[in-house]
Amino acid sequence: MFKINYTISNSEREKKSLEVNDTTLRYYSFQGSVLLKYNNSKINLDWGWIPLLDFAYTLLLICEDLLSEEFSREEFEFTESDGVLYFIRKENSVEISTSFSNEILIMSIVSFQKGVSYFYYELITQVKKINKEITNNPNFKVFDDKLHNLNI
């Protein structure tokens, strides 16, 4: 199964993010590292600065786009570097590659969807545990609402 592991770099600081605006919440809060794994292959994004909420939300949007067409291509560009993740759907499979690694992950579209959905669910659940009052932030509502529409 496709798995997305992550770590939040400084969860202690994130307990103070209750009153932040959308930009701060999306890009400067809950930063960390990510590891994409499928079978024995992995793409390591151990950078510590990836905006995890934005990354997870954008992956859901990419997944939705890939599900809508049998042949499609999506990209995720990291703004803090020149790194890019490429997602290519060919019929029932998804290929993930990068601009910075030779590693390629190939899996079924179903496995990709489940992995992305579960990653999103895990992250949002952990964010709410770290900062129990974040659900009172109207900017967080977009992320929380998306959680209720997942197909896990």
N, C-alpha and C positions, 0 to 999 in steps of 0.2 A: 504494500500500500504506500501511496505517496504521503509523506509526512513533512510538516514544516515545524521545526523546533525553533525556539527563540529564547532570548534572555533579555530582560530589561536592565539597562546599565545602572540606573540609580533609582530604585523604587522608593527609597526613603524621601527623596526630593519631591516625588510625584504626589505625596499626600497633601501638598499645598496647592494643587492645580485646580481647585474648585471654581475660582472666579475667572479663569483665563478665557480669552476670546478664541474664535474658531482657528485662526492661523497658529496661535501658540499651542493650542490643544493638538492640532493635527500634525504640526511639523516640529515642535520643540519639546513636547511632553512625551513621556514613555518611549524614549529612544533606546535602541539596543542592537542586538545581533541576531542573525537568522541563519538557519541551516536547512536547505532543501534536500530531502533524501528520498530516493526510490531504489529499492533493493540494495545493491552494493555501491551505487553511484550517489554522489552528493555534490552540491554547490554550496560552498561555505561563504557566508557574508558576515564574517566575524569582525565587524567594523565598530560596533558600539554606538554609532550615531544614526542608525536607520530609524526614521520616524515610524514606529511600529503601527500606530493607529492608521496612518495614511497608507502604509504598505498593505496592511490587511484589508482595508476598505477597497483600495485600488485593485488588489488581487481578486476580490469578489466581482468587481465590475469587469475585469478581464475575463474571468470565468464565465460570466453571463454572456459576454460578447462571443467567446469561443463556442459556447453551447448553441448559439443562434445560427451558426453556419458551419458546414462540414469542412470547408477549407478557409481558414482565416489566420491572420497574424496580428499579434498585439505586442507592445513593448512597454516596459517599465524603466524609466530613466531615473537614475539617482542624481539629485541636484547637487549633492556635496562632492561628487566625483564624476568622471566620465563613464562610469559603469552603466551598462544597460542589460536588462533581462529580456530575452526574446521568447515569446510563446507562439508556437505554430500548431494549429490544428489541421490534421490530415485525416479525414473521415472520422474514425473512432479513436484516434490517438492524439496525444498532445506531446510536443517536444519542447523542452525548456533548455535554452542555451544562454550564454552570456558573451559580452564583449571582452571579458577579462579572464576567461578560463576555457580550457578545451573540453571540459566535462559537459556531457549532454544527458539529460534525463528524458526518457520516453516512457509514457504510461498511457493507460486508457483515459478517455475523457471523463468517465465515471470516477476513476481513482483520483484524477486531478480535482474534480468538483468536491469529492468527499474530503480530500486533504485540505483544500482551501477553506471549506466551510468549517471543518473542525478547528483549524488554526484560528480562524476568526472567533469562533465560539470560545476557545481557550483563552485567547488574549483579552477579549471583552470581559469575561468572567474574572480574570486575574486583575484587570484594571479596577473593576468594581470592588474587589477584595482589598486592594492597596488603598484605594480612596473611596470609602463607603458613601461619601456624600457627592461623588461626581455625577451621579444620576440627576442631581438637582441643577447641574449646569446645562442650560438649553443647547449649548454647542455639542454636548456629548449625546444628546437625544438622537441625532442622526445615526450615530454608531450603534446605540442601543436598539433603535427601531429596526435596523438592518438585521440584528441578531434574531429577532422574532420571525423573520421571513426565511431563515435558513432551512435547508433540507438536509438534516443530519440523520 
